[in-house]
Amino acid sequence: MLQVFKNFLTWCPPLLDGAKITIFLTIFSVTTGLIISVFLALAKISKIKLLNALSSAYIFFFRGTPLLLQLYFMYYGLPKISPFLTIQDRFLCAYITFSLNSAAYLAEVVRAAIISIDRGQIEAALSLGLNQTKAMRYVIIPQTISRLVPPIGNEFILVLKDASLVSIIALSDITKVTFNIASSSSTSLVYILAMIFYLIITAFFSWTFRKLEQKSLNKTEKNF
């Protein structure tokens, strides 16, 4: 038992380094994906047919193909098409791939949140003397944000777990570090420690988004 404890202490530092990569990749990818998704959602509900078609095609492609294949293509496939398309930085490659993929999933969430707002609320706000800007600021945006928080939180958790796929391009996230330790030490106990790391990070993200959801709901109720 003492040896197991010593092993855990030895494995923690490299796993912490791997956790940093996993967390940063998750945060950066989902944040960038959210920004892209806003434009995709607006294009999807646009009356301009070309924008609607392009957005729909983008969403269909990234939601209809495995993330693993997208990552393979981005890192191994693009250089075969042209050397100029080579992305040597593994983290950058993973970041771009995950951001584009996350945007496709979040686009539908953002679109649903936008169209779910009753237009009658805008008319009511305008009739009370609010201008268009204030109506958006105090009525529409708070409700949209409050409806986006739970699905964005779910996307964070999904991307966090999907981030383990970056081990195939030798990016030293939690999973890759775990594989390296397991192969060098010939023990499976490190997998348990790795799962504990994932559970802790997942619990933190879940707690954070529950707090954000409650805060956004309270703010919305206060505005009303």
C-alpha positions as semicolon CSV with decimal commas, in nm:
position;residue;x (nm);y (nm);z (nm)
1;M;0,000;0,000;0,000
2;L;0,285;0,236;0,083
3;Q;0,443;0,168;-0,255
4;V;0,114;0,245;-0,428
5;F;0,097;0,577;-0,245
6;K;0,455;0,657;-0,346
7;N;0,372;0,573;-0,707
8;F;0,072;0,803;-0,700
9;L;0,290;1,087;-0,571
10;T;0,540;1,019;-0,847
11;W;0,274;1,015;-1,117
12;C;0,091;1,329;-1,003
13;P;0,336;1,592;-1,141
14;P;0,332;1,466;-1,503
15;L;-0,043;1,412;-1,485
16;L;-0,086;1,769;-1,359
17;D;0,110;1,890;-1,661
18;G;-0,118;1,682;-1,881
19;A;-0,422;1,823;-1,701
20;K;-0,312;2,176;-1,785
21;I;-0,308;2,091;-2,155
22;T;-0,647;1,920;-2,129
23;I;-0,804;2,214;-1,944
24;F;-0,653;2,483;-2,167
25;L;-0,754;2,295;-2,480
26;T;-1,110;2,258;-2,351
27;I;-1,150;2,622;-2,248
28;F;-0,991;2,772;-2,559
29;S;-1,173;2,539;-2,798
30;V;-1,522;2,584;-2,654
31;T;-1,477;2,960;-2,619
32;T;-1,363;2,995;-2,980
33;G;-1,631;2,751;-3,091
34;L;-1,896;2,960;-2,916
35;I;-1,785;3,274;-3,099
36;I;-1,793;3,095;-3,435
37;S;-2,129;2,938;-3,350
38;V;-2,294;3,279;-3,312
39;F;-2,211;3,363;-3,674
40;L;-2,319;3,016;-3,787
41;A;-2,650;3,049;-3,602
42;L;-2,719;3,393;-3,748
43;A;-2,637;3,258;-4,094
44;K;-2,865;2,959;-4,034
45;I;-3,165;3,179;-3,953
46;S;-3,077;3,432;-4,220
47;K;-3,312;3,487;-4,512
48;I;-3,010;3,489;-4,742
49;K;-3,017;3,141;-4,896
50;L;-2,643;3,124;-4,962
51;L;-2,554;3,197;-4,598
52;N;-2,815;2,948;-4,482
53;A;-2,680;2,679;-4,714
54;L;-2,316;2,735;-4,618
55;S;-2,398;2,727;-4,247
56;S;-2,608;2,412;-4,286
57;A;-2,331;2,240;-4,483
58;Y;-2,070;2,331;-4,221
59;I;-2,285;2,202;-3,936
60;F;-2,375;1,883;-4,125
61;F;-2,012;1,805;-4,203
62;F;-1,866;1,854;-3,855
63;R;-2,159;1,689;-3,677
64;G;-2,179;1,406;-3,927
65;T;-1,814;1,297;-3,920
66;P;-1,614;1,156;-3,627
67;L;-1,398;1,403;-3,439
68;L;-1,116;1,147;-3,447
69;L;-1,113;1,150;-3,828
70;Q;-1,125;1,530;-3,831
71;L;-0,820;1,541;-3,606
72;Y;-0,638;1,281;-3,818
73;F;-0,713;1,477;-4,134
74;M;-0,604;1,809;-3,984
75;Y;-0,271;1,674;-3,856
76;Y;-0,183;1,397;-4,103
77;G;-0,401;1,465;-4,407
78;L;-0,350;1,835;-4,476
79;P;0,032;1,806;-4,516
80;K;-0,023;1,544;-4,787
81;I;-0,244;1,787;-4,978
82;S;0,010;2,068;-4,953
83;P;0,316;2,130;-4,732
84;F;0,186;2,483;-4,678
85;L;-0,112;2,338;-4,491
86;T;0,107;2,162;-4,235
87;I;0,031;2,247;-3,873
88;Q;0,343;2,145;-3,683
89;D;0,228;2,263;-3,342
90;R;0,022;1,976;-3,201
91;F;-0,169;2,193;-2,955
92;L;-0,260;2,442;-3,229
93;C;-0,378;2,160;-3,453
94;A;-0,596;2,016;-3,176
95;Y;-0,724;2,363;-3,085
96;I;-0,833;2,440;-3,442
97;T;-0,998;2,101;-3,489
98;F;-1,186;2,107;-3,159
99;S;-1,294;2,469;-3,209
100;L;-1,441;2,398;-3,552
101;N;-1,614;2,086;-3,424
102;S;-1,751;2,254;-3,113
103;A;-1,883;2,544;-3,321
104;A;-2,101;2,306;-3,523
105;Y;-2,267;2,167;-3,211
106;L;-2,306;2,500;-3,036
107;A;-2,449;2,665;-3,349
108;E;-2,772;2,469;-3,312
109;V;-2,786;2,557;-2,944
110;V;-2,740;2,928;-3,012
111;R;-2,993;2,919;-3,296
112;A;-3,252;2,751;-3,074
113;A;-3,191;3,003;-2,796
114;I;-3,237;3,298;-3,031
115;I;-3,559;3,178;-3,193
116;S;-3,706;3,067;-2,859
117;I;-3,735;3,425;-2,735
118;D;-4,092;3,546;-2,776
119;R;-4,095;3,845;-3,010
120;G;-4,386;3,976;-2,809
121;Q;-4,140;4,053;-2,530
122;I;-3,950;4,289;-2,758
123;E;-4,272;4,461;-2,856
124;A;-4,374;4,489;-2,491
125;A;-4,036;4,637;-2,398
126;L;-4,062;4,891;-2,679
127;S;-4,414;4,984;-2,573
128;L;-4,284;5,056;-2,223
129;G;-4,046;5,316;-2,362
130;L;-3,730;5,113;-2,404
131;N;-3,542;5,162;-2,728
132;Q;-3,420;4,870;-2,939
133;T;-3,076;4,866;-2,774
134;K;-3,211;4,864;-2,419
135;A;-3,469;4,601;-2,509
136;M;-3,190;4,374;-2,633
137;R;-2,972;4,451;-2,330
138;Y;-3,228;4,410;-2,055
139;V;-3,478;4,164;-2,203
140;I;-3,344;3,950;-2,487
141;I;-2,972;3,903;-2,413
142;P;-3,017;3,802;-2,043
143;Q;-3,274;3,538;-2,139
144;T;-3,060;3,411;-2,424
145;I;-2,754;3,382;-2,200
146;S;-2,949;3,204;-1,926
147;R;-3,071;2,949;-2,181
148;L;-2,721;2,900;-2,323
149;V;-2,538;2,833;-1,997
150;P;-2,655;2,470;-1,940
151;P;-2,580;2,344;-2,295
152;I;-2,247;2,528;-2,299
153;G;-2,162;2,356;-1,972
154;N;-2,249;2,021;-2,130
155;E;-2,027;2,105;-2,427
156;F;-1,738;2,177;-2,191
157;I;-1,777;1,833;-2,035
158;L;-1,799;1,662;-2,373
159;V;-1,493;1,841;-2,510
160;L;-1,304;1,768;-2,189
161;K;-1,353;1,395;-2,243
162;D;-1,305;1,411;-2,620
163;A;-0,974;1,589;-2,558
164;S;-0,828;1,246;-2,481
165;L;-0,826;1,190;-2,859
166;V;-0,528;1,425;-2,893
167;S;-0,309;1,143;-2,767
168;I;-0,314;1,006;-3,124
169;I;-0,108;1,306;-3,239
170;A;0,127;1,265;-2,940
171;L;0,001;1,570;-2,753
172;S;0,078;1,512;-2,387
173;D;-0,264;1,550;-2,231
174;I;-0,382;1,343;-1,934
175;T;-0,450;1,036;-2,146
176;K;-0,119;1,044;-2,333
177;V;0,076;1,090;-2,010
178;T;-0,119;0,801;-1,859
179;F;-0,029;0,573;-2,151
180;N;0,337;0,668;-2,119
181;I;0,345;0,597;-1,746
182;A;0,157;0,268;-1,786
183;S;0,394;0,145;-2,056
184;S;0,706;0,235;-1,860
185;S;0,591;0,111;-1,520
186;S;0,392;-0,195;-1,630
187;T;0,104;-0,110;-1,397
188;S;-0,261;-0,030;-1,451
189;L;-0,304;0,170;-1,129
190;V;-0,215;0,490;-1,311
191;Y;-0,542;0,460;-1,505
192;I;-0,730;0,493;-1,177
193;L;-0,541;0,810;-1,092
194;A;-0,607;0,947;-1,442
195;M;-0,981;0,885;-1,402
196;I;-0,971;1,066;-1,069
197;F;-0,812;1,364;-1,243
198;Y;-1,088;1,366;-1,504
199;L;-1,358;1,338;-1,238
200;I;-1,214;1,630;-1,042
201;I;-1,198;1,852;-1,352
202;T;-1,548;1,746;-1,457
203;A;-1,683;1,822;-1,110
204;F;-1,521;2,166;-1,120
205;F;-1,670;2,253;-1,459
206;S;-2,013;2,123;-1,351
207;W;-2,005;2,328;-1,031
208;T;-1,890;2,640;-1,216
209;F;-2,169;2,622;-1,472
210;R;-2,433;2,551;-1,210
211;K;-2,325;2,872;-1,037
212;L;-2,327;3,063;-1,367
213;E;-2,671;2,929;-1,452
214;Q;-2,811;3,032;-1,115
215;K;-2,650;3,375;-1,144
216;S;-2,790;3,433;-1,492
217;L;-3,137;3,322;-1,383
218;N;-3,129;3,555;-1,084
219;K;-3,018;3,842;-1,307
220;T;-3,298;3,771;-1,553
221;E;-3,559;3,764;-1,274
222;K;-3,418;4,087;-1,133
223;N;-3,448;4,259;-1,471
224;F;-3,812;4,159;-1,487
